[in-house]
């Protein structure tokens, strides 16, 4: 991960507090809340690792006079219980589509006052339309980044192994790729590969279909070198694996790094023909936020085209911001792996939250897959 920015009461500390039985009524939580009362110039942000240009935060602070306290998480599943418990009261968070749907259902989010977010006009209507599938009426979530999930492959390494370039999810079960496969350490991402390979919807509610997906993921496990998140970057740049399950934004960063370092191999990205999921990460405001107007100022700032462009150039994930897109170089605008026509992706779906009961089933099956 890149350098941690401004940290006070971190997510890790929140987890420790929760494990120690320090619920929302505890002295620790009470003290944290008391310490924040009256701090109108504060903003507590909870975001993915490496998911913002580090220079953007001081720019926001300078323009607004608001001090940002910034914590990071690795997965939606890590973020959710922290926000739900409320031991740390974040003002603005950046979850993904299906998790936003869950947070809305669980009354964890506050409606955004768009009078305080005039730059919402910069977000493309097609992305707002997609977001309305998990946030009806676009009341709670403002799109920040979006992309697809596919397979990144090292053309030279595959040639050495005598393995053709992947075109299907089933290619990640090729025994010739033993110890050459990197999978995302993400429940829904891993299940997407298996469900799509089996011809099922990635939003299936059938426990029988989920069980079949679990079984093929268990069958694949001996071939997998590692389940990773941010580590996928260094491993693919270092030539440590032939193929990886990856999000499209990582693709551009990794490809650029390979070129800049003058490495003797190429990395290509493909969306398997069975289809995949496209995702949108959005800014939301927790219902217990203590600085809601500051959060809306933050969201508006993130929607400003020059700031959205700056963030895109740093994190390389596709922006839904039309103003920012218009500022990009033409070769980037024409990169269809990075900016495909979101309205015409074949066999692709957006993730939906499966409901609490089925979510428990997912989690139990994921434990079985990851068990030693």
ROMIKOL-912872 format. One record per residue (C-alpha): residue in three letters; x, y, z. Coordinates in steps of 0.02 Angstrom, whole numbers, plus 50000, padded with zeros to 5 digits. Layout:
! residues N
(ALA, (X, Y, Z))
...
***
This chain:
! residues 372
(UNK, (50000, 50000, 50000))
(UNK, (50052, 50180, 49978))
(UNK, (50093, 50287, 50128))
(UNK, (49953, 50297, 50258))
(UNK, (49895, 50476, 50263))
(UNK, (49819, 50549, 50421))
(UNK, (49776, 50420, 50554))
(UNK, (49701, 50438, 50727))
(UNK, (49581, 50301, 50784))
(UNK, (49611, 50173, 50648))
(UNK, (49500, 50033, 50584))
(UNK, (49620, 49909, 50664))
(UNK, (49595, 49992, 50831))
(UNK, (49408, 49985, 50804))
(UNK, (49418, 49798, 50774))
(UNK, (49521, 49776, 50933))
(UNK, (49393, 49876, 51029))
(UNK, (49251, 49772, 50963))
(UNK, (49340, 49609, 51000))
(UNK, (49369, 49669, 51177))
(UNK, (49183, 49694, 51197))
(UNK, (49187, 49883, 51180))
(UNK, (49018, 49906, 51097))
(UNK, (48935, 50071, 51058))
(UNK, (48894, 50094, 51241))
(UNK, (49073, 50069, 51301))
(UNK, (49184, 50200, 51382))
(UNK, (49306, 50192, 51236))
(UNK, (49170, 50225, 51108))
(UNK, (49093, 50358, 51219))
(UNK, (49260, 50444, 51239))
(UNK, (49289, 50440, 51051))
(UNK, (49120, 50521, 51021))
(UNK, (49148, 50649, 51157))
(UNK, (49317, 50691, 51083))
(UNK, (49234, 50732, 50917))
(UNK, (49090, 50836, 50981))
(UNK, (49102, 51014, 50919))
(UNK, (49241, 50974, 50794))
(UNK, (49151, 51058, 50650))
(UNK, (49312, 51070, 50549))
(UNK, (49342, 50881, 50548))
(UNK, (49303, 50746, 50421))
(UNK, (49327, 50560, 50453))
(UNK, (49352, 50465, 50290))
(UNK, (49355, 50275, 50265))
(UNK, (49417, 50219, 50094))
(UNK, (49503, 50076, 50004))
(UNK, (49692, 50067, 50011))
(UNK, (49782, 50159, 49869))
(UNK, (49618, 50233, 49810))
(UNK, (49652, 50420, 49806))
(UNK, (49790, 50536, 49750))
(UNK, (49883, 50580, 49909))
(UNK, (49891, 50763, 49856))
(UNK, (49702, 50778, 49847))
(UNK, (49677, 50775, 50036))
(UNK, (49787, 50927, 50075))
(UNK, (49706, 51018, 49928))
(UNK, (49535, 50986, 50005))
(UNK, (49597, 51040, 50176))
(UNK, (49673, 51200, 50107))
(UNK, (49516, 51248, 50010))
(UNK, (49390, 51208, 50147))
(UNK, (49484, 51226, 50311))
(UNK, (49421, 51051, 50356))
(UNK, (49546, 50930, 50434))
(UNK, (49536, 50755, 50360))
(UNK, (49565, 50599, 50463))
(UNK, (49590, 50458, 50338))
(UNK, (49579, 50269, 50369))
(UNK, (49586, 50126, 50245))
(UNK, (49510, 49954, 50221))
(UNK, (49547, 49810, 50103))
(UNK, (49376, 49732, 50072))
(UNK, (49192, 49776, 50084))
(UNK, (49173, 49635, 50210))
(UNK, (49306, 49714, 50320))
(UNK, (49226, 49885, 50309))
(UNK, (49045, 49837, 50344))
(UNK, (49056, 49780, 50527))
(UNK, (49161, 49933, 50572))
(UNK, (49028, 50052, 50505))
(UNK, (48886, 49946, 50574))
(UNK, (48959, 49940, 50750))
(UNK, (48979, 50129, 50753))
(UNK, (49128, 50124, 50871))
(UNK, (49214, 50238, 50747))
(UNK, (49092, 50361, 50671))
(UNK, (49151, 50392, 50494))
(UNK, (49078, 50537, 50396))
(UNK, (49106, 50472, 50221))
(UNK, (49144, 50295, 50158))
(UNK, (49176, 50217, 49987))
(UNK, (49093, 50045, 49973))
(UNK, (49047, 49945, 49819))
(UNK, (48875, 49923, 49740))
(UNK, (48812, 49765, 49827))
(UNK, (48876, 49823, 49996))
(UNK, (48790, 49991, 49974))
(UNK, (48629, 49896, 49941))
(UNK, (48654, 49803, 50104))
(UNK, (48694, 49962, 50200))
(UNK, (48535, 50044, 50135))
(UNK, (48431, 49893, 50185))
(UNK, (48509, 49898, 50359))
(UNK, (48474, 50085, 50379))
(UNK, (48659, 50125, 50394))
(UNK, (48662, 50270, 50270))
(UNK, (48601, 50450, 50268))
(UNK, (48520, 50528, 50116))
(UNK, (48634, 50651, 50026))
(UNK, (48578, 50832, 50011))
(UNK, (48620, 50866, 49829))
(UNK, (48604, 51054, 49855))
(UNK, (48775, 51034, 49936))
(UNK, (48841, 50929, 49791))
(UNK, (48818, 51034, 49633))
(UNK, (48956, 50939, 49544))
(UNK, (48843, 50786, 49536))
(UNK, (48805, 50854, 49362))
(UNK, (48978, 50791, 49309))
(UNK, (48932, 50608, 49339))
(UNK, (48874, 50522, 49179))
(UNK, (48690, 50477, 49177))
(UNK, (48728, 50298, 49125))
(UNK, (48823, 50273, 49288))
(UNK, (48685, 50350, 49391))
(UNK, (48564, 50234, 49303))
(UNK, (48669, 50084, 49350))
(UNK, (48687, 50146, 49529))
(UNK, (48498, 50163, 49541))
(UNK, (48492, 49972, 49531))
(UNK, (48564, 49961, 49706))
(UNK, (48520, 50138, 49764))
(UNK, (48343, 50174, 49701))
(UNK, (48323, 50359, 49664))
(UNK, (48511, 50389, 49688))
(UNK, (48475, 50448, 49865))
(UNK, (48627, 50380, 49955))
(UNK, (48774, 50351, 49837))
(UNK, (48880, 50454, 49716))
(UNK, (48986, 50353, 49593))
(UNK, (49174, 50373, 49615))
(UNK, (49257, 50236, 49511))
(UNK, (49198, 50091, 49406))
(UNK, (49266, 49946, 49306))
(UNK, (49258, 49764, 49260))
(UNK, (49340, 49606, 49324))
(UNK, (49438, 49496, 49205))
(UNK, (49599, 49400, 49179))
(UNK, (49771, 49480, 49164))
(UNK, (49899, 49367, 49083))
(UNK, (50085, 49367, 49049))
(UNK, (50104, 49325, 48864))
(UNK, (50286, 49271, 48879))
(UNK, (50256, 49157, 49028))
(UNK, (50107, 49074, 48945))
(UNK, (50211, 49042, 48790))
(UNK, (50346, 48962, 48898))
(UNK, (50214, 48850, 48977))
(UNK, (50136, 48805, 48810))
(UNK, (49968, 48876, 48866))
(UNK, (49860, 48982, 48749))
(UNK, (49797, 49153, 48801))
(UNK, (49642, 49137, 48910))
(UNK, (49472, 49175, 48838))
(UNK, (49359, 49086, 48964))
(UNK, (49347, 49073, 49153))
(UNK, (49377, 48887, 49136))
(UNK, (49554, 48928, 49080))
(UNK, (49592, 48966, 49263))
(UNK, (49567, 48780, 49297))
(UNK, (49702, 48725, 49172))
(UNK, (49818, 48607, 49266))
(UNK, (49966, 48672, 49166))
(UNK, (49947, 48834, 49265))
(UNK, (49981, 48754, 49434))
(UNK, (50060, 48885, 49550))
(UNK, (50041, 49015, 49412))
(UNK, (49867, 49080, 49458))
(UNK, (49828, 49228, 49570))
(UNK, (49649, 49239, 49633))
(UNK, (49568, 49388, 49717))
(UNK, (49549, 49365, 49903))
(UNK, (49368, 49421, 49887))
(UNK, (49218, 49308, 49912))
(UNK, (49105, 49380, 49777))
(UNK, (49246, 49398, 49650))
(UNK, (49299, 49216, 49668))
(UNK, (49119, 49154, 49659))
(UNK, (49089, 49260, 49504))
(UNK, (49222, 49161, 49409))
(UNK, (49148, 48995, 49458))
(UNK, (48965, 49042, 49436))
(UNK, (48994, 49117, 49264))
(UNK, (49099, 48967, 49212))
(UNK, (48954, 48854, 49261))
(UNK, (48830, 48960, 49164))
(UNK, (48743, 49033, 49316))
(UNK, (48700, 49211, 49362))
(UNK, (48824, 49289, 49482))
(UNK, (48671, 49343, 49582))
(UNK, (48597, 49169, 49595))
(UNK, (48492, 49132, 49749))
(UNK, (48507, 48944, 49724))
(UNK, (48606, 48860, 49862))
(UNK, (48630, 48712, 49747))
(UNK, (48714, 48822, 49616))
(UNK, (48820, 48906, 49749))
(UNK, (48874, 48735, 49813))
(UNK, (48930, 48685, 49638))
(UNK, (49028, 48847, 49625))
(UNK, (49107, 48813, 49795))
(UNK, (49157, 48639, 49740))
(UNK, (49244, 48697, 49581))
(UNK, (49336, 48832, 49678))
(UNK, (49396, 48698, 49798))
(UNK, (49450, 48594, 49648))
(UNK, (49546, 48744, 49581))
(UNK, (49634, 48781, 49745))
(UNK, (49786, 48665, 49718))
(UNK, (49824, 48765, 49560))
(UNK, (49817, 48935, 49647))
(UNK, (49980, 49015, 49698))
(UNK, (49895, 49141, 49814))
(UNK, (49736, 49235, 49854))
(UNK, (49786, 49418, 49849))
(UNK, (49720, 49595, 49848))
(UNK, (49844, 49739, 49825))
(UNK, (49988, 49614, 49812))
(UNK, (49929, 49569, 49636))
(UNK, (50018, 49724, 49571))
(UNK, (50192, 49678, 49631))
(UNK, (50172, 49495, 49588))
(UNK, (50120, 49525, 49408))
(UNK, (50249, 49662, 49381))
(UNK, (50381, 49545, 49454))
(UNK, (50332, 49406, 49334))
(UNK, (50287, 49293, 49480))
(UNK, (50128, 49223, 49400))
(UNK, (50062, 49188, 49227))
(UNK, (49881, 49241, 49255))
(UNK, (49781, 49336, 49384))
(UNK, (49602, 49377, 49421))
(UNK, (49603, 49566, 49421))
(UNK, (49501, 49725, 49414))
(UNK, (49520, 49829, 49258))
(UNK, (49595, 49981, 49345))
(UNK, (49741, 49878, 49408))
(UNK, (49776, 49827, 49228))
(UNK, (49830, 50000, 49170))
(UNK, (49941, 50031, 49321))
(UNK, (50028, 49863, 49301))
(UNK, (50049, 49878, 49112))
(UNK, (50125, 50052, 49132))
(UNK, (50244, 49990, 49267))
(UNK, (50304, 49848, 49154))
(UNK, (50341, 49972, 49013))
(UNK, (50424, 50098, 49127))
(UNK, (50540, 49965, 49198))
(UNK, (50583, 49898, 49025))
(UNK, (50534, 49721, 49069))
(UNK, (50543, 49588, 48934))
(UNK, (50361, 49532, 48939))
(UNK, (50188, 49600, 48902))
(UNK, (50030, 49591, 49005))
(UNK, (49860, 49583, 48922))
(UNK, (49683, 49595, 48993))
(UNK, (49529, 49499, 48937))
(UNK, (49349, 49490, 48993))
(UNK, (49304, 49304, 48978))
(UNK, (49169, 49264, 48852))
(UNK, (49052, 49191, 48983))
(UNK, (49037, 49368, 49053))
(UNK, (49088, 49449, 49215))
(UNK, (49029, 49584, 49332))
(UNK, (49050, 49769, 49314))
(UNK, (49057, 49866, 49476))
(UNK, (49039, 50042, 49541))
(UNK, (49117, 50108, 49701))
(UNK, (49026, 50257, 49774))
(UNK, (49042, 50387, 49910))
(UNK, (48909, 50367, 50045))
(UNK, (48875, 50451, 50212))
(UNK, (48844, 50339, 50364))
(UNK, (48683, 50375, 50458))
(UNK, (48783, 50413, 50617))
(UNK, (48902, 50536, 50532))
(UNK, (48939, 50684, 50643))
(UNK, (48998, 50799, 50503))
(UNK, (48872, 50770, 50364))
(UNK, (48892, 50939, 50278))
(UNK, (49080, 50916, 50277))
(UNK, (49052, 50746, 50198))
(UNK, (48946, 50826, 50062))
(UNK, (49084, 50954, 50031))
(UNK, (49205, 50808, 50012))
(UNK, (49092, 50719, 49888))
(UNK, (49068, 50878, 49788))
(UNK, (49256, 50905, 49786))
(UNK, (49284, 50727, 49724))
(UNK, (49159, 50759, 49583))
(UNK, (49253, 50912, 49520))
(UNK, (49327, 50866, 49350))
(UNK, (49505, 50921, 49388))
(UNK, (49505, 50824, 49552))
(UNK, (49423, 50671, 49472))
(UNK, (49556, 50675, 49335))
(UNK, (49694, 50689, 49465))
(UNK, (49626, 50537, 49557))
(UNK, (49607, 50438, 49396))
(UNK, (49787, 50470, 49345))
(UNK, (49846, 50409, 49515))
(UNK, (49736, 50255, 49542))
(UNK, (49701, 50214, 49357))
(UNK, (49524, 50154, 49389))
(UNK, (49396, 50214, 49263))
(UNK, (49305, 50373, 49312))
(UNK, (49117, 50397, 49288))
(UNK, (49152, 50585, 49285))
(UNK, (49116, 50651, 49111))
(UNK, (49208, 50814, 49142))
(UNK, (49363, 50720, 49196))
(UNK, (49350, 50599, 49050))
(UNK, (49350, 50746, 48928))
(UNK, (49515, 50805, 49004))
(UNK, (49603, 50639, 48974))
(UNK, (49724, 50603, 48831))
(UNK, (49640, 50529, 48678))
(UNK, (49734, 50364, 48690))
(UNK, (49665, 50339, 48866))
(UNK, (49489, 50386, 48811))
(UNK, (49501, 50256, 48672))
(UNK, (49564, 50116, 48785))
(UNK, (49414, 49999, 48775))
(UNK, (49482, 49880, 48905))
(UNK, (49480, 50023, 49029))
(UNK, (49329, 50119, 48963))
(UNK, (49215, 49991, 48879))
(UNK, (49038, 50040, 48832))
(UNK, (48956, 50002, 48998))
(UNK, (48785, 49988, 48914))
(UNK, (48844, 49851, 48795))
(UNK, (48948, 49729, 48898))
(UNK, (48898, 49553, 48846))
(UNK, (48839, 49432, 48981))
(UNK, (48889, 49554, 49118))
(UNK, (48796, 49592, 49278))
(UNK, (48814, 49706, 49427))
(UNK, (48824, 49623, 49597))
(UNK, (48672, 49623, 49709))
(UNK, (48669, 49593, 49896))
(UNK, (48597, 49417, 49917))
(UNK, (48509, 49448, 50082))
(UNK, (48567, 49406, 50257))
(UNK, (48522, 49222, 50251))
(UNK, (48610, 49186, 50087))
(UNK, (48754, 49299, 50137))
(UNK, (48783, 49182, 50284))
(UNK, (48785, 49036, 50162))
(UNK, (48914, 49127, 50056))
(UNK, (49025, 49159, 50206))
(UNK, (49019, 48979, 50265))
(UNK, (49062, 48917, 50090))
(UNK, (49205, 49041, 50078))
(UNK, (49276, 48973, 50241))
(UNK, (49270, 48799, 50166))
(UNK, (49362, 48859, 50011))
(UNK, (49497, 48948, 50110))
(UNK, (49519, 48812, 50241))
(UNK, (49689, 48727, 50242))
***
